[in-house]
Amino acid sequence: MLWRIFKEVNDAGIGFSLLRNRSYNYSMKRFFLSLALLLIATSLAAAQATTAGAVKLEGQIVCCADCWAEAAERGTPYGNGEDREKAAQCIANGDPTLLAVTSKEGATTLYQIEQGAYKRPGKNWLEFIGKRVEVTGSTRSKKDRHYVKVDSLTVLSSPEPDAPQPSLIGAQVELALKDLFGVEQQLSAYKGRIVVLNFWATYCAPCRKEMPDLAAIQNQYAALGVQVIGAAADTVKDQPKVLQFIKDAKVNFPIWLGATADDMKRFGLGSALPATVVIGRDGKVIAQIKGIITQADLKKQLDALLAADASQVKGEIASARKQSRTASSVPS
């Protein structure tokens, strides 16, 4: 190959005998040598990439390799509400969208999707996340990465929508997760306090948006026996990222790690982040809130709950006083 490049350069009128001629201008020698080296590098780079002709592939569109791996680890099909929520953040961060193609033997190849003749309806591939598609186009490989240029795309199926979750109002649900220090914490340990349990993740943009409101609630209601807890979908390996977020967002309440979609479903919340449950002093679920919770809405919920608690306490005090007076009036 190198000899062919040298020959092409020589045939183009660049005689290598000139390069050996001491009378030849030194700067010209350097120019021609640089040109030869450039041709060599270009040829070697081209040799590293292989291109296939037109192909037809069937697979699922995923937002990133990590998300696909996480779905495999939790043993659930990719494409639930949590996956679709995270996809928006992945794409916003510039992660390439992938086509996951699984062979009959069970091996999966991830192809980075490139724009071809097919004109997608949106500015990115977000609306296709989780869908099974058939694409035609051309593929290429470079080192250990695979690419597919999409010339046509047909949607074969869409992910199943999350099943409606039952109301768990009045139920007691346990949750045990590790805190930022690796110590296991249990929700039942907070019995006697009103708990605002928020499911979130650092990669969830709406979750980050509601953090200041949750911090404000913690400040305003802590003295009244209210405790905010953040159950993050981020795992222990994401601890540095979580700690940095806590510092930047000035989070002032406990953060637990490793919350899963199954944990959320046990509270009747589905799998889409963010989501919140309010738990009474008796450990029973008072409210289930899907999506962003605002400070104003949460204050109404807590004020009503605290007012009911105060009324109950007032009634209990009045009843105790009545019983005391009755007992004192009974002749001995």
Rosetta blueprint (number, residue, H / E / L):
1 M L
2 L H
3 W H
4 R H
5 I H
6 F H
7 K H
8 E H
9 V H
10 N H
11 D H
12 A L
13 G L
14 I L
15 G L
16 F H
17 S H
18 L H
19 L H
20 R H
21 N L
22 R L
23 S L
24 Y L
25 N L
26 Y H
27 S H
28 M H
29 K H
30 R H
31 F H
32 F H
33 L H
34 S H
35 L H
36 A H
37 L H
38 L H
39 L H
40 I H
41 A H
42 T H
43 S H
44 L H
45 A H
46 A H
47 A H
48 Q H
49 A E
50 T E
51 T E
52 A E
53 G E
54 A E
55 V E
56 K E
57 L E
58 E E
59 G E
60 Q E
61 I E
62 V E
63 C L
64 C L
65 A H
66 D H
67 C H
68 W H
69 A H
70 E H
71 A H
72 A H
73 E H
74 R H
75 G L
76 T L
77 P L
78 Y L
79 G L
80 N L
81 G H
82 E H
83 D H
84 R H
85 E H
86 K H
87 A H
88 A H
89 Q H
90 C H
91 I H
92 A H
93 N L
94 G L
95 D L
96 P L
97 T L
98 L E
99 L E
100 A E
101 V E
102 T E
103 S L
104 K L
105 E L
106 G L
107 A L
108 T E
109 T E
110 L E
111 Y E
112 Q E
113 I E
114 E E
115 Q E
116 G L
117 A L
118 Y L
119 K L
120 R L
121 P L
122 G L
123 K L
124 N L
125 W L
126 L H
127 E H
128 F H
129 I L
130 G L
131 K L
132 R E
133 V E
134 E E
135 V E
136 T E
137 G E
138 S E
139 T E
140 R E
141 S E
142 K E
143 K L
144 D L
145 R E
146 H E
147 Y E
148 V E
149 K E
150 V E
151 D E
152 S E
153 L E
154 T E
155 V E
156 L E
157 S E
158 S L
159 P L
160 E L
161 P L
162 D L
163 A L
164 P L
165 Q L
166 P L
167 S L
168 L L
169 I L
170 G L
171 A L
172 Q E
173 V L
174 E L
175 L L
176 A E
177 L E
178 K E
179 D E
180 L L
181 F L
182 G L
183 V L
184 E E
185 Q E
186 Q E
187 L H
188 S H
189 A H
190 Y H
191 K L
192 G L
193 R L
194 I E
195 V E
196 V E
197 L E
198 N E
199 F E
200 W E
201 A L
202 T L
203 Y L
204 C L
205 A H
206 P H
207 C H
208 R H
209 K H
210 E H
211 M H
212 P H
213 D H
214 L H
215 A H
216 A H
217 I H
218 Q H
219 N H
220 Q H
221 Y H
222 A H
223 A H
224 L H
225 G L
226 V E
227 Q E
228 V E
229 I E
230 G E
231 A E
232 A E
233 A L
234 D L
235 T L
236 V H
237 K H
238 D H
239 Q H
240 P H
241 K H
242 V H
243 L H
244 Q H
245 F H
246 I H
247 K H
248 D H
249 A H
250 K L
251 V L
252 N L
253 F L
254 P L
255 I E
256 W E
257 L E
258 G L
259 A L
260 T L
261 A H
262 D H
263 D H
264 M H
265 K H
266 R H
267 F L
268 G L
269 L L
270 G L
271 S L
272 A L
273 L L
274 P L
275 A E
276 T E
277 V E
278 V E
279 I E
280 G L
281 R L
282 D L
283 G L
284 K E
285 V E
286 I E
287 A E
288 Q E
289 I E
290 K E
291 G L
292 I L
293 I L
294 T L
295 Q H
296 A H
297 D H
298 L H
299 K H
300 K H
301 Q H
302 L H
303 D H
304 A H
305 L H
306 L H
307 A H
308 A H
309 D H
310 A H
311 S H
312 Q H
313 V H
314 K H
315 G H
316 E H
317 I H
318 A H
319 S H
320 A H
321 R H
322 K H
323 Q H
324 S H
325 R H
326 T H
327 A H
328 S H
329 S H
330 V L
331 P L
332 S L
